[in-house]
Amino acid sequence: MAKIVFALNQSLDGFVDHDHPAFQPDPVLFRHFIDDVRGLTGCLYGRRMYEIMRYWDGDHVEWDAPEREYAAAWQSKPKWVVSRTLKSVGPNASLIEGDLAAAIRGLKAQHEGEIEVAGPELAHSLTELGLVDEYRLYLHPVVLGHGKPFFAGPRPPLRLVASDRIGEKVIRLTYVPA
């Protein structure tokens, strides 16, 4: 059975902002993300996060070797997109409509390994349904003071199971529901 993992970068004060320069990974963190994507069974997105990540479906001449490596890893993975508004999705992606709980339980039952969910709102919905098995917070040394919070609503009691320093600036905290 697959495990649903919510993993996302966040500021010290609990916000996510993919455009903020402080979240740009250093080479060590970017290598970590390449290896992470390679090891995934697939990725689960809401519409907004999927649209951000579609950047990696392209082939940009300005990309360096690690960016091309990340794109290849990301493109190779199945993606499931939860949306009420999208009518179609890109390559290697499937649209999830209807009963979210049944669809995610089905994905978990049909697959092994880790399915990574990105996006606070989708993760919140899955948390409310009791379907998130692990939370990975990539803490960056920046205080934003505003924005979209990592947790989009009340979180369950959590138990810390690991902490890892990645590169010069980032700490990954890994929690499971208590």
Order of alpha helices (4+ residues) and beta strands (2+ residues): beta-beta-alpha-beta-alpha-alpha-beta-beta-alpha-beta-alpha-beta-beta-beta-beta
